Amino acid sequence: MIHRAMIRCGVLPLLLLLAPCAMVQASTIYITNLTGANEYPSNASPGSGTAMVEYDAIAHTLQVDVQFSDLTSGNTAAHIHCCVSPSASPPTAGVATPTPTFPGFPTGVTSGTYSHLFDLTLTSSFNGSFVTANGGTAAGAEAALAAGLANGEAYFNIHTSNFPGGEIRGFLAPAPVPIPAAVWLFGSGLLGLIGVARRKKPA
């Protein structure tokens, strides 16, 4: 039987081990590199950074983590803009998250780190105008931001004194398949191979 082949190949124990991880995985991670070249218009800032945003559709939360360095002047604001295609002209959109900056985000500095978990059931987790433009509710704003992230139409932007419109930014894109999910897909592939081998086995 196929389950015996799974045990012999070690696939079944592997899948049983990873099943809890697959079942509880309800979030999507988006990442981007922050550079001056990604700004509109682009600039030659030596500043750089990385941003990671994790959206949980079940818990209705948004985890934001960012690190940045080498800005040419102190930063004045940081937030997520949504929603616009990177190929649009111009590729700019209004702010979706709290203004003038993320709560607790380090300001007036040229380098730093930030980590914050937003409760998306609260309108205070969004820019007021973004809420108004999307039905006037937190649920509407969350749906719009979630769609923007999924469609690659949201970008992270850090503004500074030297570059009021933004010194470094980057469009958020889905992170590569997480290791547990990749192993799960690998295991599923092995199951397919086992099935092919069984069909080819002489009667």
C-alpha positions as CSV (number, residue, x, y, z in Angstrom):
1,M,0.0,0.0,0.0
2,I,1.1,3.6,-0.6
3,H,1.4,4.4,3.1
4,R,3.9,1.6,3.5
5,A,6.0,3.1,0.7
6,M,5.7,6.4,2.4
7,I,7.0,5.0,5.7
8,R,9.9,3.2,3.9
9,C,10.9,6.4,2.2
10,G,10.5,8.4,5.4
11,V,8.0,10.7,3.7
12,L,5.1,10.0,6.1
13,P,7.0,10.8,9.3
14,L,8.3,14.0,7.6
15,L,4.8,15.1,6.6
16,L,3.3,14.3,10.0
17,L,6.1,16.4,11.6
18,L,5.4,19.4,9.3
19,A,1.6,19.1,9.2
20,P,1.1,21.4,12.3
21,C,3.3,24.0,10.7
22,A,1.3,23.9,7.5
23,M,-2.0,24.1,9.2
24,V,-1.2,27.1,11.4
25,Q,0.5,29.1,8.7
26,A,-2.0,31.8,8.0
27,S,0.3,34.7,7.3
28,T,2.1,36.1,4.3
29,I,5.5,37.7,4.4
30,Y,6.5,40.6,2.1
31,I,10.0,42.0,1.9
32,T,11.9,44.7,0.0
33,N,15.2,46.4,-0.2
34,L,15.1,50.1,0.4
35,T,17.3,52.3,-1.8
36,G,17.5,55.7,-3.4
37,A,17.4,54.1,-6.8
38,N,13.9,52.8,-6.0
39,E,12.6,56.3,-5.3
40,Y,10.6,58.4,-7.7
41,P,12.4,60.3,-8.9
42,S,15.5,58.2,-8.1
43,N,18.4,59.6,-6.2
44,A,22.0,58.8,-5.4
45,S,21.6,58.4,-1.7
46,P,24.1,56.0,0.0
47,G,21.3,55.0,2.3
48,S,19.9,51.5,2.3
49,G,17.7,49.2,4.3
50,T,15.4,46.2,4.4
51,A,11.8,46.0,5.3
52,M,9.7,42.9,6.2
53,V,5.9,43.0,6.6
54,E,3.9,40.0,7.7
55,Y,0.2,40.1,7.2
56,D,-2.0,37.7,9.1
57,A,-5.5,37.5,7.6
58,I,-6.9,35.4,10.5
59,A,-5.5,37.4,13.4
60,H,-5.9,40.7,11.4
61,T,-2.4,41.9,12.3
62,L,0.5,43.5,10.4
63,Q,4.0,43.0,11.8
64,V,6.4,45.6,10.5
65,D,10.2,45.1,10.8
66,V,12.7,47.4,9.2
67,Q,16.4,48.4,9.5
68,F,18.0,51.3,7.7
69,S,21.4,53.0,7.6
70,D,23.6,55.7,5.9
71,L,20.8,58.2,5.2
72,T,22.1,61.6,4.2
73,S,20.1,63.4,6.9
74,G,17.8,62.6,9.8
75,N,14.6,60.8,8.8
76,T,11.3,62.6,9.2
77,A,8.8,59.9,8.5
78,A,8.3,56.3,7.5
79,H,5.2,54.5,6.3
80,I,3.7,52.1,3.7
81,H,2.1,53.7,0.7
82,C,-0.7,51.9,-1.3
83,C,-1.9,51.2,-3.9
84,V,-0.2,51.7,-7.2
85,S,1.6,49.6,-9.8
86,P,5.4,49.9,-10.0
87,S,5.0,50.5,-13.7
88,A,2.5,53.3,-13.3
89,S,3.4,56.9,-14.2
90,P,4.1,58.2,-11.7
91,P,4.5,55.1,-9.4
92,T,3.3,56.9,-6.3
93,A,0.4,56.5,-4.0
94,G,-1.0,57.9,-0.8
95,V,0.0,56.7,2.7
96,A,-1.9,53.7,4.0
97,T,-0.4,53.4,7.5
98,P,-0.5,56.0,10.3
99,T,0.8,59.5,9.5
100,P,3.1,61.3,9.8
101,T,5.1,58.2,10.7
102,F,4.8,54.8,12.2
103,P,4.2,55.1,16.0
104,G,7.5,54.8,17.8
105,F,9.6,54.9,14.7
106,P,13.0,56.5,15.4
107,T,13.1,59.9,13.9
108,G,15.9,62.5,13.3
109,V,18.4,59.7,12.8
110,T,20.4,58.3,9.8
111,S,20.2,54.7,10.9
112,G,18.1,52.5,13.1
113,T,15.7,49.6,13.5
114,Y,12.0,49.3,14.1
115,S,9.5,46.5,15.0
116,H,5.8,46.9,15.6
117,L,2.7,44.8,15.5
118,F,-0.4,46.6,14.2
119,D,-3.9,45.5,15.1
120,L,-5.8,46.0,11.8
121,T,-9.2,45.9,13.4
122,L,-8.4,49.5,14.6
123,T,-8.8,52.5,12.4
124,S,-5.8,54.0,14.2
125,S,-3.6,51.5,12.4
126,F,-4.2,53.3,9.2
127,N,-4.0,56.8,7.7
128,G,-7.4,58.4,8.1
129,S,-7.7,59.3,4.4
130,F,-7.0,55.7,3.5
131,V,-9.8,54.5,5.7
132,T,-12.2,57.1,4.2
133,A,-11.2,56.1,0.7
134,N,-12.0,52.4,1.5
135,G,-15.5,52.4,2.9
136,G,-14.7,54.3,6.1
137,T,-14.0,51.2,8.2
138,A,-10.9,49.4,9.4
139,A,-12.1,46.2,7.6
140,G,-12.3,48.1,4.3
141,A,-8.8,49.6,4.8
142,E,-7.4,46.2,5.7
143,A,-8.9,44.6,2.6
144,A,-7.5,47.3,0.4
145,L,-4.0,47.1,2.0
146,A,-4.0,43.3,1.8
147,A,-4.9,43.4,-1.9
148,G,-2.2,46.0,-2.5
149,L,0.4,43.9,-0.8
150,A,-0.7,40.7,-2.7
151,N,-0.7,42.6,-6.0
152,G,2.8,44.2,-5.5
153,E,1.2,47.6,-5.3
154,A,2.4,48.7,-1.8
155,Y,5.8,50.3,-1.1
156,F,7.7,51.2,2.1
157,N,9.2,54.7,2.1
158,I,11.5,56.5,4.5
159,H,11.5,60.3,4.2
160,T,14.4,62.6,5.3
161,S,15.1,66.3,5.6
162,N,17.2,66.2,2.5
163,F,14.6,64.2,0.6
164,P,11.1,65.2,1.8
165,G,9.5,63.0,-0.8
166,G,11.4,60.0,0.3
167,E,15.1,59.1,0.4
168,I,14.9,55.3,0.2
169,R,12.0,53.1,-0.6
170,G,11.0,49.7,-2.1
171,F,7.9,47.9,-3.4
172,L,7.0,45.0,-1.1
173,A,7.0,41.6,-2.7
174,P,6.2,38.1,-1.3
175,A,9.1,36.4,0.4
176,P,10.4,33.1,-1.1
177,V,8.5,30.0,0.0
178,P,9.2,29.4,3.7
179,I,11.4,26.4,4.5
180,P,8.5,24.4,6.1
181,A,6.3,24.9,3.0
182,A,9.2,24.1,0.7
183,V,9.8,20.8,2.5
184,W,6.1,20.1,2.4
185,L,6.1,20.6,-1.4
186,F,9.2,18.4,-1.6
187,G,7.3,15.7,0.3
188,S,4.3,16.0,-2.0
189,G,6.6,15.5,-4.9
190,L,8.0,12.4,-3.4
191,L,4.4,11.1,-3.0
192,G,3.9,11.7,-6.7
193,L,7.0,9.7,-7.6
194,I,5.9,6.9,-5.4
195,G,2.6,6.8,-7.2
196,V,4.3,6.7,-10.6
197,A,6.6,3.9,-9.4
198,R,3.7,1.8,-8.2
199,R,1.8,2.2,-11.5
200,K,4.9,1.0,-13.4
201,K,5.4,-2.0,-11.1
202,P,4.7,-5.3,-13.0
203,A,1.5,-7.1,-11.9
